[in-house]
Amino acid sequence: MRALDSARDAEVIDAVLRGDVDSFSLLVERYRDTCTRFAVRMLGDREDADDALQSAFIRAFRNLQKCRDRERFGSWLFQIVVNECRTLGSRRNRRERKLVRDLNGLTHRAAEPGADSAALEEIQRALNRLDPSYREAFILRYVEDMSYQEMSEITGDGISALKMRVMRACHQLREHLEGVPSD
């Protein structure tokens, strides 16, 4: 076991900045699953999510010295992932306007034991139909289980705006899933 395996993020970052660039892989391992789950849900496609994550981890590595609060590296990284997903999603939407074909991109963690895969696919399709800002807020709140304060720190948006987006996302999801407009 390497000496840094159980080190705090700040200690790993210090080691990387001192020249032990291989230690960055520890940070990638620590945050890969959470970031992947978000990116797949946000983009609806595993390949696009992988592209966004690769870009996010490269940006994080190149800008590691700019991480002001090294104890909150995870939040800083998540902010980069959110921005990469936004960028890739808007580029993709300009390129083509169609439903996501590869619904197998849902991670195994997203499925609860015994969950119906057809229901999960229907939920993902409904998520994909949401405005990206609503989808992002909904996923951060209900999939990543973040507080509105954490969401605000990551997105840079106000708490009241985020609450409104989550509420609208819930209403639109209900409409998409039930086929009945909610007042």
C-alpha atoms as an extended CHARMM CRD file, in Angstrom:
* protein
*
       183  EXT
         1         1  MET       CA              0.0000000000        0.0000000000        0.0000000000  PROA      1               0.0000000000
         2         2  ARG       CA              1.3510000000        3.4150000000       -0.9600000000  PROA      2               0.0000000000
         3         3  ALA       CA              1.9230000000        5.9530000000        1.7910000000  PROA      3               0.0000000000
         4         4  LEU       CA             -0.6660000000        8.3410000000        0.3490000000  PROA      4               0.0000000000
         5         5  ASP       CA             -3.4780000000        5.7970000000       -0.0950000000  PROA      5               0.0000000000
         6         6  SER       CA             -5.1510000000        6.8880000000        3.1470000000  PROA      6               0.0000000000
         7         7  ALA       CA             -3.9940000000       10.5170000000        3.0060000000  PROA      7               0.0000000000
         8         8  ARG       CA             -6.3970000000       13.4380000000        2.9700000000  PROA      8               0.0000000000
         9         9  ASP       CA             -7.0200000000       15.0970000000       -0.3920000000  PROA      9               0.0000000000
        10        10  ALA       CA             -4.8960000000       18.1010000000        0.6140000000  PROA      10              0.0000000000
        11        11  GLU       CA             -1.9090000000       15.8580000000        1.3140000000  PROA      11              0.0000000000
        12        12  VAL       CA             -2.2790000000       14.0970000000       -2.0230000000  PROA      12              0.0000000000
        13        13  ILE       CA             -2.5520000000       17.4490000000       -3.8210000000  PROA      13              0.0000000000
        14        14  ASP       CA              0.5880000000       18.6840000000       -2.0660000000  PROA      14              0.0000000000
        15        15  ALA       CA              2.4390000000       15.5510000000       -3.2030000000  PROA      15              0.0000000000
        16        16  VAL       CA              1.2660000000       16.0230000000       -6.8020000000  PROA      16              0.0000000000
        17        17  LEU       CA              2.3330000000       19.6800000000       -6.7830000000  PROA      17              0.0000000000
        18        18  ARG       CA              5.7350000000       18.6490000000       -5.4190000000  PROA      18              0.0000000000
        19        19  GLY       CA              6.2110000000       16.4340000000       -8.4840000000  PROA      19              0.0000000000
        20        20  ASP       CA              4.6370000000       13.0850000000       -7.5640000000  PROA      20              0.0000000000
        21        21  VAL       CA              2.2040000000       13.2960000000      -10.4900000000  PROA      21              0.0000000000
        22        22  ASP       CA              1.3180000000        9.5980000000      -10.2180000000  PROA      22              0.0000000000
        23        23  SER       CA             -0.4540000000       10.3690000000       -6.9390000000  PROA      23              0.0000000000
        24        24  PHE       CA             -3.1570000000       12.2010000000       -8.8910000000  PROA      24              0.0000000000
        25        25  SER       CA             -4.5320000000        8.7550000000       -9.7490000000  PROA      25              0.0000000000
        26        26  LEU       CA             -5.5640000000        8.4250000000       -6.0750000000  PROA      26              0.0000000000
        27        27  LEU       CA             -7.8130000000       11.4510000000       -6.4530000000  PROA      27              0.0000000000
        28        28  VAL       CA             -9.2370000000       10.0630000000       -9.6840000000  PROA      28              0.0000000000
        29        29  GLU       CA            -10.0080000000        6.7510000000       -7.9530000000  PROA      29              0.0000000000
        30        30  ARG       CA            -11.6830000000        8.5080000000       -5.0120000000  PROA      30              0.0000000000
        31        31  TYR       CA            -14.0450000000       10.5930000000       -7.1200000000  PROA      31              0.0000000000
        32        32  ARG       CA            -14.4950000000        8.6100000000      -10.3360000000  PROA      32              0.0000000000
        33        33  ASP       CA            -17.6820000000        6.7580000000       -9.3450000000  PROA      33              0.0000000000
        34        34  THR       CA            -19.5600000000        9.8370000000       -8.1400000000  PROA      34              0.0000000000
        35        35  CYS       CA            -18.4700000000       11.9040000000      -11.1110000000  PROA      35              0.0000000000
        36        36  THR       CA            -19.3020000000        9.1180000000      -13.5490000000  PROA      36              0.0000000000
        37        37  ARG       CA            -22.7750000000        8.6390000000      -12.0980000000  PROA      37              0.0000000000
        38        38  PHE       CA            -23.5090000000       12.3510000000      -12.4610000000  PROA      38              0.0000000000
        39        39  ALA       CA            -22.0600000000       12.6370000000      -15.9790000000  PROA      39              0.0000000000
        40        40  VAL       CA            -23.9490000000        9.5950000000      -17.2950000000  PROA      40              0.0000000000
        41        41  ARG       CA            -27.2310000000       10.8620000000      -15.8700000000  PROA      41              0.0000000000
        42        42  MET       CA            -26.6170000000       14.3880000000      -17.0900000000  PROA      42              0.0000000000
        43        43  LEU       CA            -25.5460000000       13.4440000000      -20.6080000000  PROA      43              0.0000000000
        44        44  GLY       CA            -27.5490000000       10.2220000000      -20.9750000000  PROA      44              0.0000000000
        45        45  ASP       CA            -24.7400000000        8.4330000000      -22.7540000000  PROA      45              0.0000000000
        46        46  ARG       CA            -21.7520000000        6.5450000000      -21.3330000000  PROA      46              0.0000000000
        47        47  GLU       CA            -19.3780000000        7.5360000000      -24.1390000000  PROA      47              0.0000000000
        48        48  ASP       CA            -20.2080000000       11.2400000000      -23.7850000000  PROA      48              0.0000000000
        49        49  ALA       CA            -19.8550000000       10.9210000000      -20.0190000000  PROA      49              0.0000000000
        50        50  ASP       CA            -16.4250000000        9.3200000000      -20.4270000000  PROA      50              0.0000000000
        51        51  ASP       CA            -15.3700000000       12.1690000000      -22.7330000000  PROA      51              0.0000000000
        52        52  ALA       CA            -16.5660000000       14.7860000000      -20.2360000000  PROA      52              0.0000000000
        53        53  LEU       CA            -14.8290000000       13.0310000000      -17.3540000000  PROA      53              0.0000000000
        54        54  GLN       CA            -11.5640000000       12.6620000000      -19.2140000000  PROA      54              0.0000000000
        55        55  SER       CA            -11.6160000000       16.3500000000      -20.0240000000  PROA      55              0.0000000000
        56        56  ALA       CA            -12.5760000000       17.2460000000      -16.4330000000  PROA      56              0.0000000000
        57        57  PHE       CA             -9.7790000000       15.1920000000      -14.8800000000  PROA      57              0.0000000000
        58        58  ILE       CA             -7.2470000000       16.6770000000      -17.3030000000  PROA      58              0.0000000000
        59        59  ARG       CA             -8.4630000000       20.2020000000      -16.4730000000  PROA      59              0.0000000000
        60        60  ALA       CA             -8.2960000000       19.4300000000      -12.7540000000  PROA      60              0.0000000000
        61        61  PHE       CA             -4.7530000000       18.1080000000      -13.0710000000  PROA      61              0.0000000000
        62        62  ARG       CA             -3.5580000000       21.0820000000      -15.1130000000  PROA      62              0.0000000000
        63        63  ASN       CA             -5.1690000000       23.5730000000      -12.7340000000  PROA      63              0.0000000000
        64        64  LEU       CA             -4.5220000000       21.7820000000       -9.4470000000  PROA      64              0.0000000000
        65        65  GLN       CA             -2.5270000000       24.7070000000       -8.0970000000  PROA      65              0.0000000000
        66        66  LYS       CA             -5.6880000000       26.8470000000       -8.4700000000  PROA      66              0.0000000000
        67        67  CYS       CA             -7.6670000000       24.6930000000       -6.0260000000  PROA      67              0.0000000000
        68        68  ARG       CA             -7.8560000000       27.1790000000       -3.1640000000  PROA      68              0.0000000000
        69        69  ASP       CA             -9.3950000000       24.9320000000       -0.5040000000  PROA      69              0.0000000000
        70        70  ARG       CA             -7.6090000000       21.6180000000       -0.8900000000  PROA      70              0.0000000000
        71        71  GLU       CA             -9.7540000000       20.0080000000        1.8060000000  PROA      71              0.0000000000
        72        72  ARG       CA            -12.7320000000       20.5890000000       -0.4900000000  PROA      72              0.0000000000
        73        73  PHE       CA            -11.0910000000       19.1680000000       -3.6050000000  PROA      73              0.0000000000
        74        74  GLY       CA            -14.1430000000       16.9750000000       -4.2920000000  PROA      74              0.0000000000
        75        75  SER       CA            -16.4350000000       20.0000000000       -4.6180000000  PROA      75              0.0000000000
        76        76  TRP       CA            -13.8990000000       21.8060000000       -6.7870000000  PROA      76              0.0000000000
        77        77  LEU       CA            -13.5880000000       18.7650000000       -9.0590000000  PROA      77              0.0000000000
        78        78  PHE       CA            -17.3550000000       18.3160000000       -9.2120000000  PROA      78              0.0000000000
        79        79  GLN       CA            -17.6710000000       21.9240000000      -10.3760000000  PROA      79              0.0000000000
        80        80  ILE       CA            -15.3020000000       21.1330000000      -13.2290000000  PROA      80              0.0000000000
        81        81  VAL       CA            -17.3060000000       17.9960000000      -14.1120000000  PROA      81              0.0000000000
        82        82  VAL       CA            -20.5560000000       19.9940000000      -14.1300000000  PROA      82              0.0000000000
        83        83  ASN       CA            -19.0070000000       22.5690000000      -16.4700000000  PROA      83              0.0000000000
        84        84  GLU       CA            -17.6020000000       19.8950000000      -18.7870000000  PROA      84              0.0000000000
        85        85  CYS       CA            -21.0160000000       18.2060000000      -18.9620000000  PROA      85              0.0000000000
        86        86  ARG       CA            -22.6590000000       21.5430000000      -19.7490000000  PROA      86              0.0000000000
        87        87  THR       CA            -20.1520000000       22.2460000000      -22.5010000000  PROA      87              0.0000000000
        88        88  LEU       CA            -20.3540000000       18.7990000000      -24.0560000000  PROA      88              0.0000000000
        89        89  GLY       CA            -24.1430000000       18.7370000000      -23.7520000000  PROA      89              0.0000000000
        90        90  SER       CA            -24.5970000000       22.0860000000      -25.4740000000  PROA      90              0.0000000000
        91        91  ARG       CA            -22.1550000000       21.1000000000      -28.2220000000  PROA      91              0.0000000000
        92        92  ARG       CA            -23.9990000000       17.8270000000      -28.7390000000  PROA      92              0.0000000000
        93        93  ASN       CA            -27.3970000000       19.5320000000      -28.7420000000  PROA      93              0.0000000000
        94        94  ARG       CA            -26.2690000000       21.9520000000      -31.4090000000  PROA      94              0.0000000000
        95        95  ARG       CA            -24.9080000000       19.0710000000      -33.4580000000  PROA      95              0.0000000000
        96        96  GLU       CA            -28.0040000000       16.9140000000      -33.2850000000  PROA      96              0.0000000000
        97        97  ARG       CA            -31.4770000000       17.0690000000      -31.7790000000  PROA      97              0.0000000000
        98        98  LYS       CA            -32.5480000000       13.5270000000      -31.0260000000  PROA      98              0.0000000000
        99        99  LEU       CA            -33.2050000000       11.1950000000      -28.1230000000  PROA      99              0.0000000000
       100       100  VAL       CA            -30.3010000000        9.3380000000      -26.6460000000  PROA      100             0.0000000000
       101       101  ARG       CA            -29.8470000000        5.9350000000      -28.2580000000  PROA      101             0.0000000000
       102       102  ASP       CA            -27.6360000000        4.2830000000      -25.6970000000  PROA      102             0.0000000000
       103       103  LEU       CA            -29.6930000000        3.9620000000      -22.5450000000  PROA      103             0.0000000000
       104       104  ASN       CA            -27.3580000000        1.2790000000      -21.2720000000  PROA      104             0.0000000000
       105       105  GLY       CA            -25.2320000000        4.1300000000      -19.9640000000  PROA      105             0.0000000000
       106       106  LEU       CA            -26.9770000000        4.0260000000      -16.6220000000  PROA      106             0.0000000000
       107       107  THR       CA            -24.4650000000        2.9140000000      -14.0570000000  PROA      107             0.0000000000
       108       108  HSD       CA            -25.1580000000       -0.1260000000      -11.9240000000  PROA      108             0.0000000000
       109       109  ARG       CA            -25.1940000000        2.1150000000       -8.8630000000  PROA      109             0.0000000000
       110       110  ALA       CA            -28.1820000000        3.9760000000      -10.2800000000  PROA      110             0.0000000000
       111       111  ALA       CA            -30.2680000000        0.8310000000      -10.1520000000  PROA      111             0.0000000000
       112       112  GLU       CA            -31.6770000000       -0.2590000000       -6.8500000000  PROA      112             0.0000000000
       113       113  PRO       CA            -31.6960000000       -3.9880000000       -6.2260000000  PROA      113             0.0000000000
       114       114  GLY       CA            -34.6070000000       -5.4970000000       -8.0960000000  PROA      114             0.0000000000
       115       115  ALA       CA            -35.3510000000       -2.3100000000      -10.0380000000  PROA      115             0.0000000000
       116       116  ASP       CA            -37.1260000000       -2.8020000000      -13.3430000000  PROA      116             0.0000000000
       117       117  SER       CA            -34.7330000000       -1.9360000000      -16.1910000000  PROA      117             0.0000000000
       118       118  ALA       CA            -37.6250000000       -0.8040000000      -18.4040000000  PROA      118             0.0000000000
       119       119  ALA       CA            -38.6870000000        1.6560000000      -15.6940000000  PROA      119             0.0000000000
       120       120  LEU       CA            -35.1070000000        2.9290000000      -15.3780000000  PROA      120             0.0000000000
       121       121  GLU       CA            -34.9290000000        3.4390000000      -19.1290000000  PROA      121             0.0000000000
       122       122  GLU       CA            -38.2240000000        5.3270000000      -19.0650000000  PROA      122             0.0000000000
       123       123  ILE       CA            -36.9250000000        7.5480000000      -16.2600000000  PROA      123             0.0000000000
       124       124  GLN       CA            -33.6930000000        8.2340000000      -18.1610000000  PROA      124             0.0000000000
       125       125  ARG       CA            -35.6730000000        9.1270000000      -21.2900000000  PROA      125             0.0000000000
       126       126  ALA       CA            -37.7830000000       11.5230000000      -19.2250000000  PROA      126             0.0000000000
       127       127  LEU       CA            -34.6290000000       13.0380000000      -17.7140000000  PROA      127             0.0000000000
       128       128  ASN       CA            -33.1550000000       13.4720000000      -21.1860000000  PROA      128             0.0000000000
       129       129  ARG       CA            -36.2300000000       15.4550000000      -22.2510000000  PROA      129             0.0000000000
       130       130  LEU       CA            -35.7280000000       18.0250000000      -19.4930000000  PROA      130             0.0000000000
       131       131  ASP       CA            -34.0800000000       21.3510000000      -20.1120000000  PROA      131             0.0000000000
       132       132  PRO       CA            -30.3860000000       20.8020000000      -19.2190000000  PROA      132             0.0000000000
       133       133  SER       CA            -30.4900000000       23.2860000000      -16.3260000000  PROA      133             0.0000000000
       134       134  TYR       CA            -33.4960000000       21.4760000000      -14.8060000000  PROA      134             0.0000000000
       135       135  ARG       CA            -31.8930000000       18.0660000000      -15.3540000000  PROA      135             0.0000000000
       136       136  GLU       CA            -28.6650000000       19.2130000000      -13.7360000000  PROA      136             0.0000000000
       137       137  ALA       CA            -30.4540000000       20.6220000000      -10.6660000000  PROA      137             0.0000000000
       138       138  PHE       CA            -32.6250000000       17.5210000000      -10.3000000000  PROA      138             0.0000000000
       139       139  ILE       CA            -29.6640000000       15.1280000000      -10.5360000000  PROA      139             0.0000000000
       140       140  LEU       CA            -27.5600000000       17.1160000000       -8.0910000000  PROA      140             0.0000000000
       141       141  ARG       CA            -30.4250000000       17.2310000000       -5.5930000000  PROA      141             0.0000000000
       142       142  TYR       CA            -31.9820000000       13.7710000000       -5.8530000000  PROA      142             0.0000000000
       143       143  VAL       CA            -29.3330000000       11.5150000000       -7.3760000000  PROA      143             0.0000000000
       144       144  GLU       CA            -26.2310000000       13.0180000000       -5.7870000000  PROA      144             0.0000000000
       145       145  ASP       CA            -28.2060000000       13.9610000000       -2.6490000000  PROA      145             0.0000000000
       146       146  MET       CA            -26.6310000000       17.3910000000       -2.3390000000  PROA      146             0.0000000000
       147       147  SER       CA            -27.9630000000       20.2120000000       -0.2260000000  PROA      147             0.0000000000
       148       148  TYR       CA            -29.0130000000       23.3940000000       -1.9820000000  PROA      148             0.0000000000
       149       149  GLN       CA            -26.0020000000       25.1090000000       -0.4170000000  PROA      149             0.0000000000
       150       150  GLU       CA            -23.6430000000       22.5240000000       -1.9510000000  PROA      150             0.0000000000
       151       151  MET       CA            -25.4340000000       22.8320000000       -5.2780000000  PROA      151             0.0000000000
       152       152  SER       CA            -25.0470000000       26.6000000000       -5.1630000000  PROA      152             0.0000000000
       153       153  GLU       CA            -21.3130000000       26.3340000000       -4.4790000000  PROA      153             0.0000000000
       154       154  ILE       CA            -20.8370000000       23.9650000000       -7.4040000000  PROA      154             0.0000000000
       155       155  THR       CA            -23.0230000000       25.7050000000       -9.9830000000  PROA      155             0.0000000000
       156       156  GLY       CA            -22.5710000000       29.3020000000       -8.8920000000  PROA      156             0.0000000000
       157       157  ASP       CA            -26.3400000000       29.7640000000       -8.9890000000  PROA      157             0.0000000000
       158       158  GLY       CA            -28.4970000000       31.0950000000       -6.1770000000  PROA      158             0.0000000000
       159       159  ILE       CA            -30.3530000000       28.7440000000       -3.8480000000  PROA      159             0.0000000000
       160       160  SER       CA            -33.7980000000       30.1000000000       -4.7680000000  PROA      160             0.0000000000
       161       161  ALA       CA            -33.0520000000       29.6320000000       -8.4820000000  PROA      161             0.0000000000
       162       162  LEU       CA            -31.9290000000       26.0730000000       -7.8300000000  PROA      162             0.0000000000
       163       163  LYS       CA            -35.0550000000       25.3020000000       -5.7950000000  PROA      163             0.0000000000
       164       164  MET       CA            -37.1880000000       26.6330000000       -8.6530000000  PROA      164             0.0000000000
       165       165  ARG       CA            -35.3160000000       24.4700000000      -11.1930000000  PROA      165             0.0000000000
       166       166  VAL       CA            -35.7270000000       21.3680000000       -9.0560000000  PROA      166             0.0000000000
       167       167  MET       CA            -39.4390000000       22.0800000000       -8.6220000000  PROA      167             0.0000000000
       168       168  ARG       CA            -39.9060000000       22.6110000000      -12.3680000000  PROA      168             0.0000000000
       169       169  ALA       CA            -37.8950000000       19.4770000000      -13.1160000000  PROA      169             0.0000000000
       170       170  CYS       CA            -40.1730000000       17.4710000000      -10.8090000000  PROA      170             0.0000000000
       171       171  HSD       CA            -43.2820000000       18.8540000000      -12.5090000000  PROA      171             0.0000000000
       172       172  GLN       CA            -41.9290000000       18.1510000000      -15.9930000000  PROA      172             0.0000000000
       173       173  LEU       CA            -40.7630000000       14.6650000000      -15.0380000000  PROA      173             0.0000000000
       174       174  ARG       CA            -44.2170000000       13.9100000000      -13.6970000000  PROA      174             0.0000000000
       175       175  GLU       CA            -45.7190000000       15.1100000000      -16.9850000000  PROA      175             0.0000000000
       176       176  HSD       CA            -43.3100000000       13.0400000000      -19.0540000000  PROA      176             0.0000000000
       177       177  LEU       CA            -43.7490000000        9.8970000000      -16.9710000000  PROA      177             0.0000000000
       178       178  GLU       CA            -47.4940000000       10.0910000000      -16.3690000000  PROA      178             0.0000000000
       179       179  GLY       CA            -48.3950000000       11.7540000000      -19.6590000000  PROA      179             0.0000000000
       180       180  VAL       CA            -50.6400000000       14.2070000000      -17.8190000000  PROA      180             0.0000000000
       181       181  PRO       CA            -49.7990000000       17.9040000000      -17.5750000000  PROA      181             0.0000000000
       182       182  SER       CA            -49.5470000000       19.0810000000      -13.9710000000  PROA      182             0.0000000000
       183       183  ASP       CA            -51.5510000000       22.2300000000      -13.4530000000  PROA      183             0.0000000000
